[in-house]
Structures are given as C-alpha cells and as structure tokens.
Amino acid sequence: MVRRQRLRHTAFDGVGLVLWMDLLLVGNQAKHGRDVVLSVTDMSPKRDTAQTLVALGAILFLLGLFSGFAIPMMTNPRMGLSGHLEGVMNGTFLIVVGLAWARLHLSDRAAGIAFWSLVYGTFANWVFVTFAAIYGTIAMTPIAGAGHSGAPWQETLVTVGLGSVGVAMVVGCGLLVWGFVRKPSSSQAQGA
C-alpha cells in the first residue's frame, strides 16, 4: 500500500514531480500488495540538485522566450532566432535532466562535474549565440551569419565562447550517459 499522506504533501513542494515519477515506477509494486514509502523528510542532495536543474531549466526557457521578442532588433535576425531556440531547447533539456537526475549513478565528484558542465554549457550556448546575433559575427556560424561580420574582438569572444560550450556539453552529456548506463555501486545502492 502506498502511504498517500506523505505524497499528498509533496505535490507542490518542488520535488513532487520527481516523487510522482518515482510513484509511477514503483506503482506496480504497490498493486501487488507491497509497501512502498517515498519519504520527503529526508531530502537528499540528489533531490536538491534535481530541483535546481528543473528551476534553472525553467529560467533558461523563459530567457529564451524573452530573447524571441528581441529578434527584430538584432544585427542578424536569423542568428537571433537561433539564440531564441537555443534558450528554449536548452531550458527544456535541463528540465528533463533534472527530472531524470535521481536515476543517475555517479560519484559525487562526477555528478558535480556533470551538473556544472551542463549548467554552464546550456546557459553559455544561449548567451554566445545571442551575442553572435547582436554583434553579427560569422566565424563560428558561417551559414546563419552569412552576409554579416563582427569586429575581431567580437568574433574571438563568440568563437572562444562557443568552443567552450562544445567542450562543456560533451563532458556533461558523456557523464550523463555513463551515469545512466552504469549500475549503482554498493554505496549508492544502500543510499537509495
């Protein structure tokens, strides 16, 4: 039997969505008469991190929406559309990662590296693509930047920024894949 009194109080406390996902996954156990207790009184750092990712994703999604209003005022409106889409898509990506974070099997250090790589990569992607639209740079975006060119310092800023985004996202996503594919260690299994 699922103890609903604990779950009822979690529906709006920020981790409720993650707990409802847990409930769906363990619901089959509850149907077969097994006790399933999902407690929120012991908030784990993993749940806090998950909630932070969801919140940051929502913020980035909103920033992407707002940047869509500025597209007509940008030097390169086509790149402005790309910046708008980067914000919306990367925000959605962070939300999904946050919802799946509880299923990740990484050491604390690797999880920290994945977290910061993904947060930096998603926000910086939006920022540097938006800079490319504002400055009209072309070096890293020859197709979307066709017919435009920025000052050398602007080209360098966008080039270095987007290069760092690529590295951060490969590291973060690589750790995500590793953490979702690998089996939990005995210490991680006991902590769950």
Backbone hydrogen bonds in HBPLUS format (Angstrom, degrees):
<---DONOR---> <-ACCEPTOR-->    atom                        ^
c    i                          cat <-CA-CA->   ^        H-A-AA   ^      H-
h    n   atom  resd res      DA  || num        DHA   H-A  angle D-A-AA Bond
n    s   type  num  typ     dist DA aas  dist angle  dist       angle   num
A0004-ARG N   A0002-VAL O   3.00 MM   2  5.72 111.9  2.48 114.2  97.2     1
A0008-ARG N   A0004-ARG O   2.76 MM   4  5.82 159.6  1.80 165.6 169.4     2
A0010-THR N   A0007-LEU O   2.93 MM   3  5.15 151.5  2.01 107.3 116.6     3
A0013-ASP N   A0010-THR O   3.37 MM   3  5.19 170.0  2.38 104.8 107.6     4
A0019-LEU N   A0015-VAL O   2.92 MM   4  6.22 159.0  1.96 155.9 162.8     5
A0020-TRP N   A0016-GLY O   2.73 MM   4  5.98 149.6  1.82 150.3 159.1     6
A0021-MET N   A0017-LEU O   2.98 MM   4  6.26 146.9  2.09 141.9 150.7     7
A0022-ASP N   A0018-VAL O   2.95 MM   4  6.30 153.6  2.02 144.2 151.7     8
A0023-LEU N   A0019-LEU O   2.81 MM   4  6.09 151.5  1.89 144.9 153.1     9
A0024-LEU N   A0020-TRP O   2.97 MM   4  6.25 152.6  2.05 144.5 150.6    10
A0025-LEU N   A0021-MET O   3.09 MM   4  6.40 154.2  2.16 147.7 154.4    11
A0026-VAL N   A0022-ASP O   2.92 MM   4  6.21 146.7  2.04 151.0 160.6    12
A0027-GLY N   A0023-LEU O   2.71 MM   4  5.47 112.5  2.16 140.0 155.4    13
A0029-GLN N   A0026-VAL O   2.94 MM   3  5.35 126.4  2.23 108.3 121.6    14
A0030-ALA N   A0026-VAL O   3.23 MM   4  6.68 151.3  2.32 147.3 155.6    15
A0031-LYS N   A0027-GLY O   2.99 MM   4  6.30 148.0  2.09 148.6 157.1    16
A0032-HIS N   A0029-GLN O   3.19 MM   3  5.34 136.3  2.39  98.4 110.0    17
A0034-ARG N   A0029-GLN O   3.19 MM   5  5.55 154.7  2.26 155.1 149.2    18
A0033-GLY N   A0030-ALA O   3.17 MM   3  5.37 152.5  2.25 115.6 113.8    19
A0047-ARG N   A0044-SER O   3.04 MM   3  5.27 122.2  2.38 101.9 115.2    20
A0048-ASP N   A0044-SER O   3.09 MM   4  6.49 157.6  2.14 151.3 157.9    21
A0049-THR N   A0045-PRO O   2.86 MM   4  6.04 158.3  1.90 148.8 154.4    22
A0050-ALA N   A0046-LYS O   2.93 MM   4  6.12 155.1  1.99 141.7 149.0    23
A0051-GLN N   A0047-ARG O   2.93 MM   4  6.16 159.4  1.97 148.6 153.4    24
A0052-THR N   A0048-ASP O   2.95 MM   4  6.17 152.5  2.02 144.6 152.6    25
A0053-LEU N   A0049-THR O   2.91 MM   4  6.20 157.8  1.96 152.9 158.3    26
A0054-VAL N   A0050-ALA O   3.01 MM   4  6.31 159.1  2.06 149.9 155.4    27
A0055-ALA N   A0051-GLN O   2.93 MM   4  6.15 163.2  1.96 149.9 154.5    28
A0056-LEU N   A0052-THR O   2.83 MM   4  6.03 165.8  1.85 154.1 158.2    29
A0057-GLY N   A0053-LEU O   2.84 MM   4  5.94 152.7  1.92 144.9 153.0    30
A0058-ALA N   A0054-VAL O   2.97 MM   4  6.25 152.8  2.04 146.8 153.7    31
A0059-ILE N   A0055-ALA O   2.98 MM   4  6.29 153.4  2.05 148.0 155.5    32
A0060-LEU N   A0056-LEU O   2.88 MM   4  6.13 163.8  1.91 151.5 155.5    33
A0061-PHE N   A0057-GLY O   2.87 MM   4  6.02 156.3  1.92 146.7 153.8    34
A0062-LEU N   A0058-ALA O   3.00 MM   4  6.20 158.5  2.04 143.7 149.1    35
A0063-LEU N   A0059-ILE O   2.88 MM   4  6.20 156.5  1.94 150.6 157.6    36
A0064-GLY N   A0060-LEU O   2.86 MM   4  6.09 154.4  1.93 148.3 155.2    37
A0065-LEU N   A0061-PHE O   2.96 MM   4  6.33 149.3  2.06 145.2 153.8    38
A0066-PHE N   A0062-LEU O   2.90 MM   4  6.22 163.1  1.92 154.3 158.3    39
A0067-SER N   A0063-LEU O   2.87 MM   4  6.09 155.8  1.93 148.5 155.3    40
A0068-GLY N   A0064-GLY O   3.24 MM   4  6.45 131.3  2.49 135.0 146.2    41
A0068-GLY N   A0065-LEU O   3.08 MM   3  5.23 135.9  2.28  98.9 111.4    42
A0069-PHE N   A0066-PHE O   3.02 MM   3  5.54 142.9  2.16 110.5 119.8    43
A0070-ALA N   A0067-SER O   3.09 MM   3  5.23 141.9  2.24 101.2 112.0    44
A0071-ILE N   A0068-GLY O   3.44 MM   3  5.44 163.2  2.47 101.3 106.1    45
A0073-MET N   A0070-ALA O   2.94 MM   3  5.46 142.0  2.09 117.9 129.0    46
A0074-MET N   A0071-ILE O   3.16 MM   3  5.46 167.2  2.18 116.0 120.0    47
A0076-ASN N   A0133-ALA O   2.99 MM  57  4.85 154.2  2.06 144.9 149.3    48
A0079-MET N   A0076-ASN O   3.08 MM   3  5.44 121.4  2.44 107.5 120.8    49
A0080-GLY N   A0076-ASN O   2.93 MM   4  6.25 143.6  2.07 144.6 156.1    50
A0081-LEU N   A0077-PRO O   2.90 MM   4  6.22 145.8  2.02 146.7 153.3    51
A0082-SER N   A0078-ARG O   3.25 MM   4  6.59 148.1  2.35 134.3 142.7    52
A0083-GLY N   A0079-MET O   2.88 MM   4  6.25 151.2  1.97 147.8 155.4    53
A0084-HIS N   A0080-GLY O   2.95 MM   4  6.21 158.4  1.99 148.2 153.7    54
A0085-LEU N   A0081-LEU O   2.93 MM   4  6.19 162.8  1.96 150.3 154.6    55
A0086-GLU N   A0082-SER O   2.81 MM   4  6.03 151.4  1.89 148.0 156.7    56
A0087-GLY N   A0083-GLY O   3.04 MM   4  6.29 159.3  2.09 149.9 154.1    57
A0088-VAL N   A0084-HIS O   3.14 MM   4  6.43 163.9  2.17 150.4 154.5    58
A0089-MET N   A0085-LEU O   2.80 MM   4  5.88 171.6  1.81 155.4 158.4    59
A0090-ASN N   A0086-GLU O   2.84 MM   4  5.68 160.2  1.88 143.7 150.5    60
A0091-GLY N   A0087-GLY O   2.96 MM   4  5.83 146.8  2.07 135.3 144.7    61
A0092-THR N   A0088-VAL O   3.06 MM   4  6.25 158.3  2.11 143.6 149.2    62
A0093-PHE N   A0089-MET O   2.91 MM   4  6.15 153.7  1.98 144.5 152.4    63
A0094-LEU N   A0090-ASN O   2.96 MM   4  6.22 159.7  2.01 147.4 151.2    64
A0095-ILE N   A0091-GLY O   3.07 MM   4  6.34 156.6  2.13 148.5 154.9    65
A0096-VAL N   A0092-THR O   3.00 MM   4  6.28 163.1  2.03 153.9 157.8    66
A0097-VAL N   A0093-PHE O   2.89 MM   4  6.16 163.1  1.92 154.6 159.6    67
A0098-GLY N   A0094-LEU O   2.86 MM   4  6.02 157.6  1.91 146.8 153.3    68
A0099-LEU N   A0095-ILE O   2.97 MM   4  6.26 151.1  2.05 147.6 155.4    69
A0100-ALA N   A0096-VAL O   3.03 MM   4  6.27 138.8  2.21 144.1 155.2    70
A0100-ALA N   A0097-VAL O   3.16 MM   3  5.11 127.7  2.45  93.9 107.7    71
A0101-TRP N   A0097-VAL O   2.88 MM   4  5.79 114.5  2.31 143.1 159.5    72
A0101-TRP N   A0098-GLY O   3.38 MM   3  5.03 151.6  2.47  92.9 101.0    73
A0103-ARG N   A0100-ALA O   2.95 MM   3  5.69 159.0  2.00 125.2 131.7    74
A0104-LEU N   A0101-TRP O   3.04 MM   3  5.34 167.9  2.06 117.6 120.2    75
A0105-HIS N   A0179-GLY O   2.86 MM  74  4.53 158.5  1.90 114.6 121.8    76
A0111-ALA N   A0107-SER O   2.83 MM   4  5.99 160.3  1.87 154.4 160.5    77
A0112-GLY N   A0108-ASP O   2.91 MM   4  6.06 150.4  2.00 142.0 150.0    78
A0113-ILE N   A0109-ARG O   2.95 MM   4  6.28 155.4  2.02 149.9 156.5    79
A0114-ALA N   A0110-ALA O   2.88 MM   4  6.11 161.8  1.91 149.7 154.8    80
A0115-PHE N   A0111-ALA O   2.83 MM   4  6.00 164.0  1.86 148.4 153.2    81
A0116-TRP N   A0112-GLY O   3.00 MM   4  6.18 178.8  2.00 154.6 154.2    82
A0117-SER N   A0113-ILE O   2.88 MM   4  5.88 154.6  1.94 146.8 154.9    83
A0118-LEU N   A0114-ALA O   2.94 MM   4  6.01 163.3  1.97 151.8 156.0    84
A0119-VAL N   A0115-PHE O   2.90 MM   4  6.13 162.7  1.93 154.6 160.1    85
A0120-TYR N   A0116-TRP O   2.89 MM   4  5.85 166.0  1.91 142.9 147.7    86
A0121-GLY N   A0117-SER O   2.81 MM   4  5.77 162.9  1.84 144.2 150.0    87
A0122-THR N   A0118-LEU O   2.95 MM   4  5.93 163.6  1.98 145.8 149.6    88
A0123-PHE N   A0119-VAL O   3.14 MM   4  6.18 170.2  2.15 150.8 153.8    89
A0124-ALA N   A0120-TYR O   2.77 MM   4  5.67 163.6  1.80 158.4 164.2    90
A0125-ASN N   A0121-GLY O   3.02 MM   4  5.83 145.0  2.15 130.9 140.1    91
A0126-TRP N   A0122-THR O   3.33 MM   4  6.59 163.2  2.36 143.4 146.2    92
A0127-VAL N   A0123-PHE O   2.96 MM   4  6.24 165.0  1.98 152.6 157.1    93
A0128-PHE N   A0124-ALA O   2.81 MM   4  5.88 177.5  1.81 156.7 157.5    94
A0129-VAL N   A0125-ASN O   3.05 MM   4  6.04 157.4  2.10 146.9 153.3    95
A0130-THR N   A0126-TRP O   2.98 MM   4  6.01 151.6  2.06 143.0 151.3    96
A0131-PHE N   A0127-VAL O   2.81 MM   4  6.11 150.9  1.89 146.5 155.6    97
A0132-ALA N   A0128-PHE O   2.92 MM   4  6.09 153.8  1.99 138.1 145.1    98
A0133-ALA N   A0129-VAL O   3.05 MM   4  6.36 143.0  2.19 137.8 147.4    99
A0133-ALA N   A0130-THR O   3.09 MM   3  4.99 119.7  2.47  91.7 106.8   100
A0134-ILE N   A0130-THR O   2.89 MM   4  6.21 154.9  1.96 150.6 157.7   101
A0135-TYR N   A0131-PHE O   2.77 MM   4  5.89 174.1  1.77 163.6 164.8   102
A0136-GLY N   A0132-ALA O   2.84 MM   4  5.41 129.6  2.09 128.3 140.5   103
A0137-THR N   A0132-ALA O   3.17 MM   5  5.03 138.6  2.35 127.6 138.0   104
A0141-THR N   A0138-ILE O   3.11 MM   3  5.05 132.8  2.34  98.8 112.5   105
A0145-GLY N   A0141-THR O   2.73 MM   4  5.47 139.6  1.89 149.1 161.6   106
A0146-ALA N   A0143-ILE O   3.42 MM   3  5.41 168.4  2.44 104.0 106.5   107
A0148-HIS N   A0145-GLY O   3.00 MM   3  5.61 145.3  2.13 150.0 149.9   108
A0154-GLN N   A0151-ALA O   2.93 MM   3  5.19 123.2  2.26 106.4 121.6   109
A0155-GLU N   A0151-ALA O   2.94 MM   4  6.27 160.3  1.98 161.7 168.2   110
A0156-THR N   A0152-PRO O   2.93 MM   4  6.13 159.5  1.98 149.0 154.7   111
A0157-LEU N   A0153-TRP O   2.93 MM   4  6.06 158.5  1.98 140.2 146.3   112
A0158-VAL N   A0154-GLN O   3.03 MM   4  6.22 170.3  2.04 153.2 155.0   113
A0159-THR N   A0155-GLU O   2.88 MM   4  5.97 157.4  1.93 146.4 153.7   114
A0160-VAL N   A0156-THR O   2.88 MM   4  5.98 175.7  1.88 157.7 158.8   115
A0161-GLY N   A0157-LEU O   2.91 MM   4  5.92 159.0  1.96 144.3 151.3   116
A0162-LEU N   A0158-VAL O   2.85 MM   4  5.91 170.5  1.86 150.0 152.7   117
A0163-GLY N   A0159-THR O   2.95 MM   4  5.99 148.1  2.05 141.5 151.1   118
A0164-SER N   A0160-VAL O   2.94 MM   4  6.14 154.7  2.00 148.2 154.4   119
A0165-VAL N   A0161-GLY O   3.00 MM   4  6.28 144.1  2.13 142.0 152.6   120
A0166-GLY N   A0162-LEU O   3.06 MM   4  6.31 156.2  2.12 143.8 148.6   121
A0167-VAL N   A0163-GLY O   3.21 MM   4  6.55 159.8  2.25 148.5 152.7   122
A0168-ALA N   A0164-SER O   2.95 MM   4  6.10 170.0  1.96 150.4 153.7   123
A0169-MET N   A0165-VAL O   2.89 MM   4  6.02 165.3  1.92 156.7 160.4   124
A0170-VAL N   A0166-GLY O   3.07 MM   4  6.17 156.8  2.13 145.2 151.4   125
A0171-VAL N   A0167-VAL O   3.01 MM   4  6.22 165.8  2.03 155.5 159.3   126
A0172-GLY N   A0168-ALA O   2.86 MM   4  6.01 171.5  1.87 152.5 155.4   127
A0173-CYS N   A0169-MET O   2.84 MM   4  5.78 166.5  1.85 145.7 150.4   128
A0174-GLY N   A0170-VAL O   2.87 MM   4  5.74 149.7  1.97 137.7 147.1   129
A0175-LEU N   A0171-VAL O   2.99 MM   4  6.20 157.7  2.04 150.3 155.7   130
A0176-LEU N   A0172-GLY O   2.99 MM   4  6.26 149.0  2.08 141.5 150.8   131
A0177-VAL N   A0173-CYS O   2.94 MM   4  6.19 165.8  1.96 152.4 154.7   132
A0178-TRP N   A0174-GLY O   2.99 MM   4  6.21 166.1  2.01 148.5 152.7   133
A0179-GLY N   A0175-LEU O   2.79 MM   4  5.91 160.2  1.83 148.8 154.6   134
A0180-PHE N   A0176-LEU O   2.87 MM   4  6.06 144.4  2.00 151.6 160.6   135
A0181-VAL N   A0177-VAL O   2.97 MM   4  6.01 148.7  2.07 150.1 158.1   136
A0182-ARG N   A0178-TRP O   3.05 MM   4  5.96 164.0  2.08 149.8 153.8   137
A0189-ALA N   A0185-SER O   2.87 MM   4  6.10 156.2  1.93 156.9 164.0   138
A0190-GLN N   A0186-SER O   3.08 MM   4  6.22 151.2  2.17 141.3 148.1   139
A0191-GLY N   A0187-SER O   3.13 MM   4  6.28 145.5  2.26 137.2 146.1   140
